[in-house]
């Protein structure tokens, strides 16, 4: 058993906590929850802080509830938003809910012990709740003045777009979630990101005013990158937990490419390594930062957890193939998706397969059919100097005719110019 609050503190995750929360958690096993809105059919790395919070909560002997917001997803949380988001249809929402529930089931123990995790969907208690009953039974307990004082509301009202009644009502809907879970499941704590503080305390206030009960709140720090850019975003978009949206190779590379400062912070937040283990890795990393010990440990732990140990091994193998001395056989062993992921961002050329059937002189291929080299003279000079490889094999024969027998996986040619410049040629009918 760990001490939940102490664990969150040393990992740098704890942002704020309502008075009395730590005392409650230290004296009894407590039920608590975090909500996830189904705005997409997958969670992304921005959700991992909350997933890890629930994991630590359960490891400390408490009972975690993961709430998937089938109802709140229909309303839209204004927290941190500068404009109202588009509302999704019920069919899409229900599909998203099912996908997110499946993802969350990979991280928590839902089957064993008194503190087994529980999955709930707030659509189940809102679907039969009429508007008139809601404003009578919930709305009368929270004043407009109280709701207007929240930062998420004030910022939107001060902006140009304003706020619809739909989004304004969100904190009441989320507040009732807390009330329902407190009443029906004895949930005494709600957790979330620091931008959720206003919504969470609306729930504690509703519980106090409606039933005279007591409930508590904990928020975590919002994760930022050390260079000021947004965490979880890459040039190609968000980094998702679903391998169909972000492949395990790209996922692995996201963590591997973290700066030293970010890796030192993220390895505490996103892994279950102990403080002693992390401090040992930091000491080892400090002796030879170029070996990227922290980044490799971070990428291993989180890729294995989100995907699998096998997916992690494949990602490492793919990286080694690209940046190491592996031969063409290693590329052939990769599935096509991983193969193409490796070369995302690499200059690519599409060529007709018919040209290869009669063969293309290597110099024509490199300087005429493609622009790997700006001129035939430069291509010839680098070939003679041993600076060109095709499918990881050095080519020095300037008279080589490239044909279909040279293709990798029957459609690709990987050209390497010098040590670091790659070009992918794809041949198709």
Backbone torsions as a table, in degrees:
resi	resn	phi	psi	omega
1	UNK	NA	137.4	175.4
2	UNK	-110.2	163.7	173.3
3	UNK	-89.8	114.8	-171.8
4	UNK	-58.5	-49.7	-176.4
5	UNK	-65.7	-42.9	178.6
6	UNK	-63.6	-38.8	178.7
7	UNK	-62.5	-44.2	179.9
8	UNK	-66.7	-34.1	-179.1
9	UNK	-68.1	-52.1	-174.8
10	UNK	-68.9	-24.0	177.0
11	UNK	-81.2	-4.3	178.7
12	UNK	74.1	25.9	-175.8
13	UNK	-98.7	-26.2	-171.8
14	UNK	-77.1	128.8	178.1
15	UNK	-107.9	-52.8	-177.7
16	UNK	-149.7	157.9	-176.4
17	UNK	-153.1	133.4	179.3
18	UNK	-70.0	139.7	178.1
19	UNK	-52.2	136.6	179.4
20	UNK	95.0	-12.5	-176.6
21	UNK	-66.4	-47.2	-177.6
22	UNK	-63.9	-38.7	178.6
23	UNK	-63.2	-42.2	178.5
24	UNK	-59.7	-48.2	-175.2
25	UNK	-69.2	-25.1	-178.8
26	UNK	-82.2	-19.2	-175.0
27	UNK	-102.4	-17.5	-177.7
28	UNK	-155.5	155.3	172.2
29	UNK	-69.3	125.7	-169.7
30	UNK	-122.2	145.0	173.5
31	UNK	-91.5	137.1	178.8
32	UNK	-148.0	162.4	-175.9
33	UNK	-141.8	161.1	171.5
34	UNK	-133.6	140.0	179.3
35	UNK	-100.9	144.3	177.6
36	UNK	-127.4	119.1	179.3
37	UNK	-84.3	134.0	-175.8
38	UNK	-85.4	61.6	-179.3
39	UNK	-76.5	-14.0	176.4
40	UNK	-144.7	172.0	-178.5
41	UNK	-87.0	13.3	176.2
42	UNK	-151.9	148.0	167.8
43	UNK	-79.9	161.4	177.6
44	UNK	-125.1	-179.7	-173.7
45	UNK	-64.2	-20.2	175.1
46	UNK	-64.3	-22.0	177.8
47	UNK	-85.6	-11.2	-172.1
48	UNK	-64.6	-30.2	178.4
49	UNK	-59.7	-43.2	-179.3
50	UNK	-71.9	-35.2	175.9
51	UNK	-63.0	-45.5	178.9
52	UNK	-64.0	-34.8	177.5
53	UNK	-60.4	-44.9	178.1
54	UNK	-64.8	-37.7	178.1
55	UNK	-62.2	-46.9	179.3
56	UNK	-64.6	-37.4	178.8
57	UNK	-60.4	-44.6	179.7
58	UNK	-70.0	-40.2	179.9
59	UNK	-64.4	-23.4	177.7
60	UNK	-85.6	5.2	176.3
61	UNK	94.1	4.5	179.7
62	UNK	-94.6	166.8	-174.4
63	UNK	-104.6	113.1	-177.7
64	UNK	-90.0	137.9	171.4
65	UNK	-112.7	127.5	175.0
66	UNK	-104.1	112.6	-178.6
67	UNK	-97.6	121.3	174.0
68	UNK	-100.3	123.0	-168.2
69	UNK	-84.9	72.8	175.7
70	UNK	-61.0	-30.4	178.9
71	UNK	-88.6	-50.0	-178.7
72	UNK	-64.1	-26.9	176.1
73	UNK	-63.5	-23.7	178.5
74	UNK	-79.7	-14.4	-175.6
75	UNK	-100.7	-50.9	179.6
76	UNK	98.2	118.3	-178.8
77	UNK	-80.9	122.8	180.0
78	UNK	-79.2	-8.7	-175.6
79	UNK	-59.0	124.3	177.6
80	UNK	74.0	4.0	-178.3
81	UNK	-101.8	140.9	178.3
82	UNK	-94.6	-13.7	179.6
83	UNK	-148.2	159.1	-178.7
84	UNK	-73.8	136.0	-178.7
85	UNK	-86.1	161.8	178.0
86	UNK	-71.0	138.0	179.2
87	UNK	-83.0	143.6	-177.9
88	UNK	-96.2	155.4	177.3
89	UNK	-72.6	161.3	-179.9
90	UNK	-60.4	-41.5	-178.8
91	UNK	-59.2	-45.5	-179.9
92	UNK	-66.5	-42.3	179.5
93	UNK	-60.0	-45.6	-178.3
94	UNK	-66.0	-36.3	175.4
95	UNK	-63.3	-45.3	179.5
96	UNK	-62.0	-41.9	179.2
97	UNK	-58.5	-46.7	-178.7
98	UNK	-61.7	-41.2	-179.5
99	UNK	-65.7	-42.8	-178.1
100	UNK	-69.4	-38.6	176.8
101	UNK	-60.0	-40.8	179.2
102	UNK	-64.7	-39.4	178.9
103	UNK	-66.2	-45.2	-177.9
104	UNK	-63.5	-29.6	-178.2
105	UNK	-65.7	-15.5	179.4
106	UNK	-78.8	-18.3	-170.0
107	UNK	-104.3	-26.8	-173.7
108	UNK	-116.2	156.4	175.6
109	UNK	-86.2	107.5	-177.8
110	UNK	-98.5	1.4	-169.1
111	UNK	-121.2	-24.4	-170.1
112	UNK	-120.8	142.1	171.3
113	UNK	86.2	166.9	-179.2
114	UNK	-67.5	-23.4	-179.3
115	UNK	-106.3	30.7	174.8
116	UNK	-59.1	139.8	-178.8
117	UNK	-67.4	155.4	179.5
118	UNK	-129.5	136.1	176.1
119	UNK	-101.8	131.8	177.5
120	UNK	-132.7	156.8	179.5
121	UNK	-128.8	119.0	-174.1
122	UNK	-68.8	-9.5	173.4
123	UNK	-63.2	-30.1	-177.7
124	UNK	-61.5	-35.6	179.3
125	UNK	-100.4	-9.2	177.5
126	UNK	-96.2	-21.2	-172.6
127	UNK	-62.2	-27.9	179.1
128	UNK	-105.4	11.3	-175.9
129	UNK	-92.4	110.1	-178.5
130	UNK	-74.1	157.1	-180.0
131	UNK	-59.5	-43.6	-178.6
132	UNK	-64.3	-41.2	177.8
133	UNK	-65.0	-37.2	-178.6
134	UNK	-65.4	-47.6	-177.8
135	UNK	-70.8	-24.6	177.7
136	UNK	-79.4	-46.0	-173.0
137	UNK	-86.9	-23.4	-177.6
138	UNK	-115.8	-51.6	-173.8
139	UNK	-58.6	-32.3	-175.6
140	UNK	-70.8	-16.4	-176.1
141	UNK	-88.1	-17.5	-177.4
142	UNK	-119.5	123.8	-176.7
143	UNK	-78.7	156.0	175.6
144	UNK	-63.0	-37.0	178.3
145	UNK	-57.5	-43.6	179.8
146	UNK	-63.0	-43.9	-178.6
147	UNK	-68.8	-36.8	-178.3
148	UNK	-69.0	-23.5	-176.3
149	UNK	-76.9	-12.2	-178.0
150	UNK	-70.7	139.3	-178.0
151	UNK	-58.3	-39.7	-177.8
152	UNK	-62.3	-30.1	178.6
153	UNK	-82.5	-47.3	-176.8
154	UNK	-58.6	-42.5	-178.0
155	UNK	-63.7	-38.8	-179.9
156	UNK	-72.1	-37.6	-179.8
157	UNK	-69.2	-28.5	178.0
158	UNK	-78.8	-17.3	-179.1
159	UNK	-80.1	-178.5	-176.6
160	UNK	-79.9	-29.9	-173.7
161	UNK	-84.8	-21.1	-177.8
162	UNK	72.5	-159.2	-177.3
163	UNK	-147.8	133.1	178.5
164	UNK	-75.1	161.9	176.0
165	UNK	-61.6	-31.8	179.4
166	UNK	-57.1	-53.2	-179.0
167	UNK	-70.9	-33.4	178.6
168	UNK	-60.1	-33.6	-177.7
169	UNK	-79.1	-7.9	-173.9
170	UNK	-56.4	-43.5	-176.3
171	UNK	-65.7	-28.0	174.9
172	UNK	-70.0	-40.2	179.9
173	UNK	-64.9	-46.9	178.7
174	UNK	-66.5	-36.3	177.4
175	UNK	-61.1	-39.1	179.1
176	UNK	-70.1	-31.7	173.8
177	UNK	-54.4	-47.9	-179.3
178	UNK	-62.9	-43.7	179.4
179	UNK	-60.1	-45.3	-178.7
180	UNK	-62.6	-46.5	-178.6
181	UNK	-69.0	-32.9	175.7
182	UNK	-65.4	-43.6	-176.2
183	UNK	-75.4	-43.3	-173.1
184	UNK	-92.9	-27.4	-174.7
185	UNK	-125.9	7.8	177.7
186	UNK	59.0	31.1	175.4
187	UNK	-73.8	118.1	-177.5
188	UNK	-103.9	-10.6	-176.0
189	UNK	-131.4	133.8	168.6
190	UNK	-114.6	136.8	-180.0
191	UNK	-119.4	159.4	179.2
192	UNK	175.7	-179.9	177.0
193	UNK	-68.6	162.1	-176.5
194	UNK	-61.1	-24.5	177.7
195	UNK	-73.6	-7.2	-179.3
196	UNK	-96.7	-0.6	-175.1
197	UNK	-53.3	-46.4	-178.1
198	UNK	-60.9	-44.1	178.9
199	UNK	-65.5	-39.4	-177.6
200	UNK	-66.5	-46.2	-177.5
201	UNK	-71.1	-21.1	171.3
202	UNK	-62.5	-37.0	176.6
203	UNK	-66.0	-43.7	179.0
204	UNK	-64.3	-35.9	179.4
205	UNK	-69.0	-40.0	178.4
206	UNK	-63.6	-42.1	178.0
207	UNK	-60.9	-42.1	-179.9
208	UNK	-66.7	-46.9	-174.8
209	UNK	-75.1	-35.1	-174.6
210	UNK	-83.1	-35.6	-174.8
211	UNK	-131.8	1.5	-179.2
212	UNK	69.5	19.4	-178.1
213	UNK	-89.9	173.6	-179.3
214	UNK	-123.8	133.4	178.3
215	UNK	-142.3	166.8	-168.7
216	UNK	-134.1	164.9	-175.3
217	UNK	-136.9	141.6	173.3
218	UNK	-135.2	134.0	174.6
219	UNK	-124.1	153.8	-179.8
220	UNK	-107.8	158.6	176.7
221	UNK	-66.0	142.1	171.3
222	UNK	-76.6	134.0	-174.5
223	UNK	-82.1	130.0	176.0
224	UNK	-127.9	153.5	176.0
225	UNK	-84.7	152.0	-175.7
226	UNK	-64.8	-24.4	-179.9
227	UNK	-88.3	3.6	177.0
228	UNK	91.4	-10.9	178.6
229	UNK	-77.7	163.2	-173.4
230	UNK	-73.7	133.1	177.7
231	UNK	-67.0	140.3	174.5
232	UNK	86.0	2.4	179.2
233	UNK	-111.5	140.0	173.2
234	UNK	-126.1	179.6	179.0
235	UNK	-60.1	-30.0	-178.5
236	UNK	-92.9	5.0	176.3
237	UNK	116.0	-160.7	-176.9
238	UNK	-67.8	154.0	175.9
239	UNK	-99.0	108.9	-173.0
240	UNK	-93.7	161.0	175.8
241	UNK	-85.5	-20.0	179.6
242	UNK	-79.1	123.3	-178.2
243	UNK	-63.4	-19.0	177.4
244	UNK	-74.5	-25.2	179.7
245	UNK	-93.0	-41.6	175.9
246	UNK	-133.4	113.6	-175.8
247	UNK	-64.2	154.9	177.1
248	UNK	-55.4	-33.8	178.8
249	UNK	-65.0	-47.7	178.9
250	UNK	-65.0	-38.9	178.8
251	UNK	-60.0	-48.4	178.8
252	UNK	-59.8	-44.3	-178.2
253	UNK	-64.7	-33.1	178.8
254	UNK	-57.8	-45.8	-178.7
255	UNK	-75.9	-37.6	-179.2
256	UNK	-63.8	-30.8	-177.8
257	UNK	-88.0	8.1	179.1
258	UNK	-64.3	147.3	174.8
259	UNK	-68.5	164.1	178.9
260	UNK	-58.8	-42.1	-178.9
261	UNK	-64.5	-43.2	179.6
262	UNK	-67.6	-41.7	-179.4
263	UNK	-60.9	-40.0	179.6
264	UNK	-63.8	-34.4	178.4
265	UNK	-79.4	-46.6	-173.3
266	UNK	-69.6	-30.0	-178.1
267	UNK	-67.5	-25.1	174.1
268	UNK	-75.9	-39.8	-173.5
269	UNK	-79.7	-41.7	-167.4
270	UNK	-106.0	5.8	174.8
271	UNK	-126.6	169.3	177.0
272	UNK	-104.2	14.3	176.2
273	UNK	-61.3	145.2	-178.3
274	UNK	-75.4	167.2	179.1
275	UNK	-61.0	-40.7	179.6
276	UNK	-64.7	-42.5	179.5
277	UNK	-63.5	-42.3	-178.7
278	UNK	-67.5	-42.2	179.9
279	UNK	-65.2	-34.0	176.2
280	UNK	-66.5	-41.4	177.7
281	UNK	-64.9	-38.9	178.9
282	UNK	-63.9	-41.0	179.1
283	UNK	-64.7	-41.9	178.4
284	UNK	-65.3	-41.3	179.7
285	UNK	-63.3	-40.5	-177.6
286	UNK	-62.5	-29.2	179.9
287	UNK	-72.8	-28.6	-178.4
288	UNK	-150.8	73.5	-176.2
289	UNK	-56.8	-29.0	-177.3
290	UNK	-65.9	-19.3	178.8
291	UNK	-80.9	-10.4	174.4
292	UNK	54.8	47.6	-179.8
293	UNK	-57.8	-46.1	-178.0
294	UNK	-63.2	-46.5	-177.7
295	UNK	-62.9	-40.0	-179.5
296	UNK	-66.6	-41.0	178.7
297	UNK	-66.6	-43.0	178.0
298	UNK	-60.2	-49.3	-177.8
299	UNK	-63.2	-37.9	179.5
300	UNK	-65.3	-51.2	-176.3
301	UNK	-60.1	-47.2	-171.2
302	UNK	-81.0	-34.0	176.9
303	UNK	-67.4	-40.7	178.3
304	UNK	-64.2	-37.6	-177.7
305	UNK	-72.4	-45.8	-175.7
306	UNK	-75.8	-38.3	-178.0
307	UNK	-108.1	-87.1	176.6
308	UNK	-173.4	166.3	177.0
309	UNK	-62.8	-35.9	-179.9
310	UNK	-67.0	-41.1	178.8
311	UNK	-64.3	-38.0	177.0
312	UNK	-62.5	-46.4	-179.3
313	UNK	-60.5	-40.7	178.7
314	UNK	-64.0	-40.8	179.5
315	UNK	-64.0	-41.8	178.1
316	UNK	-64.1	-43.1	-179.6
317	UNK	-61.4	-43.3	-179.9
318	UNK	-62.2	-41.3	178.7
319	UNK	-65.0	-41.3	-179.1
320	UNK	-65.3	-38.6	179.2
321	UNK	-61.4	-45.1	-175.7
322	UNK	-69.7	-44.2	-171.8
323	UNK	-103.2	-2.8	-179.7
324	UNK	-106.5	-153.6	-175.2
325	UNK	-111.3	24.1	-179.2
326	UNK	-65.8	151.3	179.8
327	UNK	-87.7	-176.8	-175.9
328	UNK	-64.7	-27.7	-178.5
329	UNK	-60.5	-34.0	-179.4
330	UNK	-65.8	-39.7	177.3
331	UNK	-63.2	-41.7	-178.1
332	UNK	-63.3	-24.4	-178.1
333	UNK	-79.3	-15.7	-179.0
334	UNK	-78.4	147.1	171.7
335	UNK	-71.1	157.6	-171.1
336	UNK	-62.4	-36.5	-178.8
337	UNK	-62.9	-45.9	179.0
338	UNK	-66.0	-40.7	178.4
339	UNK	-56.5	-47.1	-179.1
340	UNK	-70.8	-33.4	177.4
341	UNK	-60.9	-38.4	-179.0
342	UNK	-58.5	-36.9	-172.9
343	UNK	-102.7	16.7	174.0
344	UNK	-64.1	130.5	-178.2
345	UNK	91.5	-13.1	175.3
346	UNK	-78.5	138.8	176.4
347	UNK	-54.5	132.8	-176.6
348	UNK	-128.3	149.6	178.6
349	UNK	-131.0	137.8	177.0
350	UNK	-105.3	127.5	-178.1
351	UNK	-133.1	150.6	178.9
352	UNK	-73.4	138.7	179.9
353	UNK	-61.7	-30.6	-176.5
354	UNK	-58.0	-31.4	-179.0
355	UNK	-68.1	-29.9	-178.9
356	UNK	-77.3	-22.3	-174.9
357	UNK	-64.5	-31.7	176.5
358	UNK	-97.1	-10.1	178.2
359	UNK	92.3	145.6	179.3
360	UNK	-125.2	124.3	175.3
361	UNK	-55.6	137.1	-173.2
362	UNK	-55.9	-39.1	-178.6
363	UNK	-69.4	-38.7	176.6
364	UNK	-63.2	-39.7	-179.1
365	UNK	-63.4	-41.5	-173.4
366	UNK	-82.5	-24.6	-173.7
367	UNK	-124.3	-5.7	-178.8
368	UNK	-122.9	-52.1	178.8
369	UNK	-72.6	-28.9	175.4
370	UNK	-131.8	176.3	177.2
371	UNK	-115.0	39.1	174.8
372	UNK	-59.4	-39.5	173.5
373	UNK	-122.6	146.0	-179.6
374	UNK	-72.5	-18.3	-179.3
375	UNK	-150.9	158.7	177.8
376	UNK	-66.2	-34.2	179.8
377	UNK	-62.5	-42.6	179.7
378	UNK	-68.6	-37.8	177.9
379	UNK	-63.0	-44.2	-178.9
380	UNK	-63.8	-42.4	-178.6
381	UNK	-62.8	-42.3	-178.1
382	UNK	-74.0	-33.6	174.8
383	UNK	-61.4	-46.2	-179.6
384	UNK	-64.6	-27.9	-179.9
385	UNK	-87.1	1.6	177.9
386	UNK	77.4	24.4	-176.4
387	UNK	-99.4	11.7	-178.6
388	UNK	-125.6	133.3	174.4
389	UNK	-125.7	144.4	172.7
390	UNK	-116.7	122.0	-178.3
391	UNK	51.9	44.8	175.1
392	UNK	70.4	11.4	177.0
393	UNK	-114.3	127.4	-177.5
394	UNK	-66.0	134.3	179.8
395	UNK	-115.4	121.9	177.7
396	UNK	-118.9	-5.9	-179.5
397	UNK	-84.1	105.3	-177.2
398	UNK	-71.0	-13.3	-179.9
399	UNK	-97.6	6.5	-178.2
400	UNK	-58.7	135.3	173.5
401	UNK	-105.9	119.1	-177.1
402	UNK	-84.7	126.6	179.5
403	UNK	-129.0	-171.8	-176.8
404	UNK	-63.9	-23.6	-179.4
405	UNK	-68.5	-17.8	179.6
406	UNK	-85.4	-8.6	-173.3
407	UNK	-69.1	145.1	174.5
408	UNK	-97.7	127.0	-176.7
409	UNK	54.0	32.1	173.1
410	UNK	65.0	13.6	179.1
411	UNK	-155.1	-8.4	-173.7
412	UNK	-119.8	148.7	165.9
413	UNK	-126.9	126.0	176.8
414	UNK	-103.0	114.2	-179.4
415	UNK	-102.6	131.6	177.5
416	UNK	-119.9	123.7	179.2
417	UNK	-111.5	114.2	-174.3
418	UNK	73.2	-151.6	-176.3
419	UNK	-89.3	-32.1	-168.2
420	UNK	-122.2	-7.1	-174.8
421	UNK	-95.4	111.0	-179.8
422	UNK	-107.9	150.1	175.7
423	UNK	-140.2	133.7	179.8
424	UNK	-109.2	122.2	178.7
425	UNK	-106.9	124.9	-180.0
426	UNK	-114.0	128.3	179.8
427	UNK	-109.0	131.2	-179.8
428	UNK	-144.1	160.6	-179.0
429	UNK	-78.5	NA	NA
